[in-house]
Amino acid sequence: MTQCNAISCELHDYIEIACMYGYRVKLEFKDGHSLEGKAVDVMTTAEKREFLVLDNGQKQQVELNQLARMTTLTPNASFKEVTF
């Protein structure tokens, strides 16, 4: 069962789907910068902070509560855009 802390369970489901299908995504952050890569995994630290693991040549951890928008770049994905 998905544990939902920093973001709503519904939004968390989109992150899980992106990882499950290995979608390429564009992440836009609350501070205005953006990042692109392949959604790989979701991890939770002992402090209950949640991260999306993004592969863009190197694996990066992106804290979910910093996201403003996620757009899928993979053709025919099951969703196009999610606003956090």
Buried (B, 14 or more C-beta within 10 A) or exposed (E): EEEBEBBEEEBBBBBBBBBEEEBBBBBBBEEEEEBEBBBBBBEEEEEEBBBBBBBEEEEBEBEBEBBEBBBBEBEEBEEEEBEB
